[in-house]
């Protein structure tokens, strides 16, 4: 038998596509010589060892597909049975949105004086779980603040957030759930989402993993965000930009995940400070400009800092809640 | 039935009752290879291949309740993609691409349990597969990953069954030799 037929026979055998006669032939061939077994094993290894590996591109494409399907269903479903279009999302189980916004620009909205607001605050390094009267569940991240009415208004459910929070919004037809900041408001057309608002960030960001949200900016600008997209609004210029989202960066805080993608130490320091409740001080500019490329999951602060410093150029020293970082002078 | 076909049938059953998670899994499984396949049929460069594949899945979801698959799910998806590419080429309005269903593919008994941890080997092999010429890579993946028969691949790509076999043989030979070489120096 030619080598070509032999190799193909082995792969067909491994895919259970051979006849009895072919199996018998293969058994005889294997028994005939040790080197035949060797050949068989080598072909088997490349054949069975191979596994399909899915990639980022597929995930992006899936987001586009979901949006198209949602849009298509929206078009064909009459307004009366709007609930149908949520069937897809409900099955998909979660709508995840991340929002970053600046607190210092964020006024406490109390445009409805009939409502009395409650405010919950977390310390750096602390998380709290809150359940609202409509059974919406909120995980409030470290160093954050949430304001919500004791009793919701009858036509909407509006809350405001500083810092980070993860929302699982209970469905209430005719009573949209709205998250407000000074630069934008998010109307949730689904179930689960995540909010992050931070005074140290230069922009407000809403990132959508699944489902649908409507972003409204001042001046009546609004966007319907597609899954897999992230919208950033610059606090200074008020320019909006759409980007693909990065789920590890967006949602990582919930599992105490830090992701640094070639970012300057100085620009990621606020995230470390929030997560661990510390203050980071750079002893020289070079230290703050050092670029980091790393990912940490639920690591103690010591491990994060020593991993950052292990690359050799930086040293750190901790004094209480303050971390001093220094760039080693090359002598 | 091979393990893969059994998985696909389970996915299909879940998709039919509207479980979008199962649909996502199906998408993640077949999207990359269907995209390569569609690209191979369309003039380069073309953005239409992405659209073709997304439309195949979109229509699949829309018709999930009535879809009737007589062959394998993979063969069904490839055929749908090919029909849709042909629609594009004829510049016709795409319509009933999912109607045309290929015949039964070779069915056999339940395969052996392949549950060993091949992760490392898989990663090494994936790297090597990417070194294969594009056409050879496509054929290898259609046969190995999507379990299309030589005949089905020949029909889908409009080439002879012998050239499918030759390409498969060369791919396996390359992987086998290169993998052995890589590991003898490691």
Interface residues (C-beta under 8 A of the other chain):
Chain A: X3 X4 X7 X8 X11 X15 X16 X17 X42 X43 X45 X46 X47 X48 X49 X50 X51 X52 X53 X54 X55 X57 X58 X59 X61 X62 X64 X65 X68 X69 X72 X87 X88 X91 X92 X93
Chain B: X2 X18 X19 X20 X21 X24 X27 X28 X29 X31 X32 X35 X50 X53 X54 X57 X58 X61 X62 X106 X108 X109 X110 X111 X114 X116 X118 X119 X121 X122 X123 X124 X125 X126 X129 X143 X144 X145 X147 X149 X165 X166 X168 X169 X172 X173 X175 X176 X179 X180
